[in-house]
Amino acid sequence: MKAKTAEFLLTKVMGWTIGSKFPDVDKALILGVPHTSVMDFVVTALYARSQNAEVKVLVKEKFFFWPLKGLLKRFGAMPLKSREKGGASAAMQMIEAFESHEKLFMAFAPEGTRSPVKRWKKGFHTIATAAGVPVYAGFFDWGRKTISCGEYFPLTNDARADLLRLQQHYKDLGVKGRHPEKLAFDDSIK
């Protein structure tokens, strides 16, 4: 799909606003918050295509069957091999992807699921640190229908503190998921 077609579908047909362009870097881990619906993948894929950016996202291998397999791959999905089938952890698979590509944007949902969780996963911190890539606090705000790569989010050596700071950032932005009741924050976030 061409960039103009993707932008037309995203902005004119679906009514979204593009909040920012992709960062001018070769590799980055772009967070996607709040992840409350499968439709987040569709919106993200159209946004990436509209920017002529290739974004990869890990999707459970069980979804790679005909007719979904071709469509998923076309929109940047990479099969997440389960540990039961000899696959490495999701974090290791993402680190390996960064190491094997010259240019790569990877999308990551720190919630780890579309269900409400107060304890977000620190895997983004592990991945970005091990791969030596910057993190951007991307979002898809269904309330305002705005999607963005967000701003650069500098990491420290304290993953837990960074995670709390990240949650506070999203709370301050006031982003809403497609299913707002599914977005939860750590109890220590005021």
N, C-alpha and C positions, 0 to 999 in steps of 0.2 A: 504494500500500500504506500502511496506517495505521501509526502509530508503535507501537502495542501489538502489532500483528501482526508487525512487523519485529523488535521486541524478543523476542517469544515464539520466533520462528524462530531468532534468533541465540543466545539464552540457553538456552532449554529444548530445542529440537530439535537445535541444533548444539553446545550445551554451552559457549558462550563466556561470559566475564565482561566486563562493561563497566567499564573502569578509571577513566574520567573523563567528565564531560559536555563538550560543546563549549564553547569559550571565549565569553565574553560580549563579543564584538567584531563589527563589521559585516563585516570582511574579514580573511582570514588565509590563509596558505600552510601547509598541514598536511602534513608529511612522513610517508611511509608506509614504514617499515623493519621487517623485511627484506622486500623484494619478490622472492619466489622462486617464485610460483605465480599463475596466473590467478585462482585462488580468493581471493586477496587482495582483488580487486575486489568479489567477492560479499560477503565479510565486511565490507568497508568500506561498501558500499552499504546493507547491513542495519543496520549501526551508525549511519550517518548518518540513515537513516529512523527508527530507534528514538529518535533525539534530536530529531526534527522539524527536522533541519538539511538544507540542500541543499548537497551537495558535488559539485563538478564535477571531472572528470578527463579529460585528453586521451588518446584512444585512436586508434590509427592508422586513418585514413579507410577503408582496405581492409576493415575489419571491419564497416562500416556497410552491410550488405546484408540483404535479407529472409531470414530472419525475425529476425536479430540486431539490426537497426537500431532498431526500436521498443523492444526490451528494453534495449539500451544507453542510448538517450536517456532512457528512463524511470528508469534508475538513475544518471543524472548524467553519462554519458559525452558528451564533445564531440569531434567528429571533428578529428583532427590532420591538416591538409592538408599533403601532402608538398611539399618545395621544388621537386621536378621538375614539379609541377602548379601552380607559381606561388605556393605558400603561404609564409608567413613562417616563421622558425624557431619551434620549439616555445616557446622563451622569449618571443619576441615575441607569439605567439598568446595566451599566458597573461597577459602584461602588458596586452594589448589587452582581454582578458576582464575583468581587474580594473578597467580604466579605464571600461568600458562598463556595469558593474553597480554598483548602490548597495550591495548586500550580496552577498558571495560568499566561499565557502570553496573553495579549490582544493587537490586532493591531488596530491602530487608524490613520485616515487620517486627519491631522489638517486643510486641505483645506475644508473638509466637503462635497466635491462633486468632480466629475471629470471635471467640467466646470472651466474655469479660474476665480479665485476670488482673489482680493488683500487683503481682510480682512479675514485672516485665523481665525478659531474658537479657542477660548481659553479653550474649553472643556477638552482638554488633561490635562491642568493645574489643573482644578477643580477636575477631576477624580483622578489624581495621588496624589494630596494633600489630598483629602478626604479619599482615600483608603490606603494612606501611602505606595505607591509603587514607585520604581524608574522609570525614563523615559529614553529610549534609542532612539537616533536619527537615526532610521533605514531608509534605502532607497533602491529603486530599480531603478538603473540607466540604462535606455534603450540605452543610447549612448554607454556606455562601456559594457553593459550587465553584470553588477555586482549587486549582492544583498547582503545586510548586515544588521545586527541588529544595526549597527552603534555603536557609543560610548555613554557612560553614559552622560546624559544631566542634570546637576544639576539645580533645580528650586530655585527661590527666592520667596519672598512674592509679587513681582510685576509681575502679569501675562502678562501685556502688554509688559513690557520690555523683559521678557523671550520669548515672541512670536517674537518680533523683532530680538532678538539674535538668535533664532532658524532659522528664515528665512535667516538671514545673514550666518549662518552656512551652510545651504543648497546651498545658492548662491555661497559661497566660494568653496564648493565641486564641483560645476558645474554639478550637476545631471541633466539628461535629461529624460523627460517622453516619453512614447510611442508616445504621441501627444505633442511635445514640446511647441506648441503654447498655450497649456492649462495651463502651469505653470506660475503663476503670483505672484509677491511679492508686499508687501505694498510699496506705493510710497516713503516713507521715507527711504527705504533701498537703499543705493547707490551702 
